[in-house]
Amino acid sequence: MLQSTSQIATIKDFLAAEGCEWSFMPPHSPHFGGLWEAAVKSMKYHLPRTLGSHDATYEELCTLLSEIEACLNSRPLCAISDDPSNPTYLSPGQFFIAEPLTPLQINDYTNV
């Protein structure tokens, strides 16, 4: 469907009427998708370091990918509170379940 120039023109006209801008990313140019390519880069960074030379089963790989995804979706986007005693932050995971996927662990070192 998207190979036909008439179909592409129809879609562009419809999207323009809706106030959207239609643009394609050129093939073999991942540098055009900076934001999502950064997420792919983070996944590629953590996956081999976690697996090492281990040949994972399908279930192990699914579990590992889910855990890495949870860690990446728990990264802080911005602080919600300026109070140092309440270190809450907004993360991508909060858009899914309204709380961080992996909670920020706060250790009490007052007695150490």
N, C-alpha and C positions, 0 to 999 in steps of 0.2 A: 504494500500500500504506500509506503513512504518512498518507494523508488520512482513513482510516477510524478512528474513535475506538475501536472494538473492537480493531483491530490495535495501536494505540498502547498501549492498556491491557494487551494480551498481552505486548508488548515490555517495557513498564515492569515488569510483574510478574516476567518472566524475569530482567531485569537486576537488580531488587531482590533476587531470590533469589541471584544471583551476587555481590551486594555492590556493584553499580554504581548510580550515580545518573544518571537520564536527565533531561536538561534541554535545551530548545530555546533557541536564540538568537532573539530577536524579529526579524522582518523589518525591514530598513532601519535596523539599529542596529549598525554595525560597531564602535562603541566597546565592545561587550560582549566582543569577542575581542581583548583588549589585546595578548597576546603575538604572535599570528600577524599581527595588523594592523600591528604595529611592523615586521615583516619586509616586509610589502607596502609600507609607507611608505618603507622603505629602498630597495626596488627602484624605486619610483616616483621617488625622489629621484635615483638614479644614472642611470636610463635616459634621461631627456631631456637631462641634462647631458652624457652621453656621445654620444648621437646628434646632438644639436643640431638643425639643419634638414635633415639628411641623410635621404633616403628609402632605407632599408635594404632589401636583398633578404631573402628568407626565410632563406637561409643565414647572412647577416650578422647578422640579428636573433637567430637561434638561437645563434650563436657569442657574441654580446654578452650575451645572457641567461645563458648558461652561465658566462661569465667573471664577471659580477656575482654570480651564485649562488655561485661558488667563493669570491669575496671575502667575501661575507656569511657563508658557512659556515666561513670561516677566522678570524672574529673571536674573540678570547679570551673564554671564559666565566669562567675562573678560573686562577690560577697553579698549576702542579703543583709547582714547586720554589721555595723561598725563597732559593736561592743566586743572587746577581746575575750570576755568571759563567755560569750555566746558565738562560737565560730561557725555559724551556719552559712551555707553557700548554695548557689543555684547550679545544678548540673543537668546534662542532657537526660539522665535517667529520671529526673523529677518530672519531665514532661510525660513520661510513661506511667509512673506509679505514684507521683507526688511526693517522693522521698528518694534519697540517694540509693542506688542499687547496692552499693557496698558502703555501709555507714563509716563516717570518719571516726577512727578509734582515738579516744582521748584517754591517755594514761594519767593517773594521779601520782605525781612525784613529790608531793608535799612531805611525806614521811621518809624520803630517801636521803 
